[in-house]
Amino acid sequence: MKKIIPFIIVLILIASCKSYNYSPTIDNDNENSLVKSDTVSISSDENDYEIIIIEPGFNSWLLSTARPEGHYSQQFLESRNALLVQGWNQRNLQPHIYDPNLYEVRIDYDTRTDYGYEVNYKLYNYFIYFQLKYKQQLSSFTPRI
């Protein structure tokens, strides 16, 4: 009996350590697919600028957690975005130091261009989301909601 109980316990531990092979599939025909529901297209009616963000969870975070539109002034958003884009692009240029999977694309943001409120609002909130999710700090400002 003393030899059977440890054997049963080891057997139960091994059985409980099953690895789950869960990988979400992307079905382009499904309207609730991962890519469609997690893709945010940011464009301005006033001009021809558009940003497309494909980040799982960002859209729901934007709707549920981020400050509402109108909370920040456009001037505030533009000044923060200029700093955050600069930090992003510096990391993009140093893939040997920073994870190249996080900073895949360089962001072309011209501070002299008026992108409109919506583009600046969603870009700023993406930076906040990105910094909180991946535990990064793109500027001297601590990311917070």
C-alpha positions as CSV (number, residue, x, y, z in Angstrom):
1,M,0.0,0.0,0.0
2,K,2.9,2.4,0.8
3,K,4.3,1.8,-2.7
4,I,1.0,2.3,-4.5
5,I,0.0,5.7,-3.1
6,P,3.2,7.5,-4.3
7,F,2.8,5.8,-7.7
8,I,-0.8,7.0,-7.9
9,I,0.1,10.6,-6.9
10,V,2.9,10.7,-9.5
11,L,0.5,9.3,-12.1
12,I,-2.1,12.0,-11.3
13,L,0.5,14.8,-11.5
14,I,1.7,13.6,-14.9
15,A,-1.9,13.4,-16.1
16,S,-2.7,16.9,-14.9
17,C,0.3,18.4,-16.7
18,K,-1.3,18.1,-20.1
19,S,-0.3,20.9,-22.5
20,Y,-3.1,22.5,-24.4
21,N,-2.5,23.2,-28.1
22,Y,-4.7,26.2,-28.5
23,S,-4.0,28.4,-31.4
24,P,-6.7,30.7,-32.6
25,T,-7.4,30.4,-36.3
26,I,-8.0,33.3,-38.5
27,D,-11.0,32.9,-40.7
28,N,-11.4,35.7,-43.1
29,D,-15.0,34.7,-43.8
30,N,-16.0,34.9,-40.2
31,E,-17.0,38.4,-39.1
32,N,-15.8,37.7,-35.6
33,S,-12.3,36.6,-36.7
34,L,-9.2,37.7,-34.8
35,V,-7.9,40.1,-37.4
36,K,-11.2,41.8,-38.1
37,S,-12.2,42.4,-34.5
38,D,-8.7,43.5,-33.5
39,T,-8.0,45.8,-36.4
40,V,-8.5,49.5,-35.8
41,S,-8.4,51.7,-38.8
42,I,-7.8,55.4,-37.9
43,S,-8.5,58.0,-40.5
44,S,-9.4,61.6,-40.6
45,D,-12.2,63.0,-42.6
46,E,-10.4,66.3,-42.9
47,N,-7.3,64.8,-44.7
48,D,-5.9,61.6,-46.3
49,Y,-4.0,60.2,-43.4
50,E,-4.8,56.7,-42.1
51,I,-3.3,54.4,-39.5
52,I,-4.1,50.7,-39.3
53,I,-3.5,49.0,-36.0
54,I,-3.7,45.2,-35.8
55,E,-3.2,44.4,-32.2
56,P,-5.2,41.8,-30.3
57,G,-7.2,43.4,-27.5
58,F,-6.6,47.0,-28.4
59,N,-10.0,47.7,-29.8
60,S,-11.8,46.4,-26.7
61,W,-9.3,48.2,-24.4
62,L,-9.9,51.5,-26.3
63,L,-13.6,51.1,-25.9
64,S,-13.6,50.0,-22.2
65,T,-10.5,51.5,-20.5
66,A,-9.1,54.5,-22.4
67,R,-10.2,58.0,-21.6
68,P,-13.1,59.1,-23.8
69,E,-12.6,61.2,-26.9
70,G,-12.5,64.9,-25.9
71,H,-10.7,64.2,-22.6
72,Y,-7.4,65.4,-24.0
73,S,-6.8,68.5,-26.1
74,Q,-5.4,68.0,-29.6
75,Q,-2.3,70.0,-28.7
76,F,-1.6,67.7,-25.8
77,L,-2.0,64.6,-28.0
78,E,0.2,66.0,-30.7
79,S,3.0,66.9,-28.2
80,R,2.9,63.4,-26.5
81,N,2.7,61.6,-29.9
82,A,5.8,63.4,-31.1
83,L,7.7,62.2,-28.1
84,L,6.3,58.7,-28.2
85,V,6.9,58.3,-32.0
86,Q,10.5,59.4,-31.5
87,G,11.0,56.8,-28.8
88,W,9.3,54.1,-30.9
89,N,11.5,55.0,-34.0
90,Q,14.7,54.9,-31.9
91,R,13.8,51.4,-30.8
92,N,12.9,50.4,-34.3
93,L,16.4,51.4,-35.5
94,Q,18.1,49.3,-32.8
95,P,16.8,45.7,-33.3
96,H,19.8,44.2,-31.6
97,I,18.9,46.0,-28.4
98,Y,15.1,46.1,-28.5
99,D,12.8,43.3,-29.6
100,P,12.3,43.6,-33.3
101,N,9.0,41.8,-33.0
102,L,7.6,44.7,-30.9
103,Y,9.0,47.5,-33.1
104,E,8.5,46.1,-36.6
105,V,7.5,49.2,-38.5
106,R,8.9,52.8,-38.4
107,I,6.2,55.4,-37.8
108,D,6.3,58.4,-40.1
109,Y,4.8,61.2,-38.0
110,D,5.4,64.8,-39.0
111,T,4.9,67.3,-36.2
112,R,4.1,70.1,-38.7
113,T,1.2,68.1,-40.2
114,D,-2.3,68.4,-38.8
115,Y,-3.6,64.8,-38.6
116,G,-6.8,65.7,-36.9
117,Y,-8.1,64.8,-33.5
118,E,-9.2,61.2,-34.1
119,V,-5.8,60.1,-35.5
120,N,-3.9,61.7,-32.7
121,Y,-6.3,60.3,-30.1
122,K,-6.1,56.7,-31.2
123,L,-2.4,56.8,-31.9
124,Y,-1.8,58.2,-28.4
125,N,-4.0,55.5,-26.8
126,Y,-2.3,52.8,-28.8
127,F,1.0,53.9,-27.3
128,I,-0.5,53.8,-23.8
129,Y,-1.9,50.3,-24.5
130,F,1.4,49.1,-26.0
131,Q,3.4,50.4,-23.1
132,L,1.1,48.8,-20.5
133,K,0.7,45.5,-22.2
134,Y,4.4,44.9,-23.1
135,K,5.8,46.7,-20.1
136,Q,7.7,49.2,-22.2
137,Q,8.4,52.9,-21.6
138,L,8.8,55.0,-24.7
139,S,9.4,58.3,-23.1
140,S,10.1,59.9,-19.7
141,F,6.4,59.9,-19.0
142,T,5.1,56.9,-17.1
143,P,2.2,55.4,-19.1
144,R,-1.1,55.6,-17.3
145,I,-4.7,55.8,-18.1
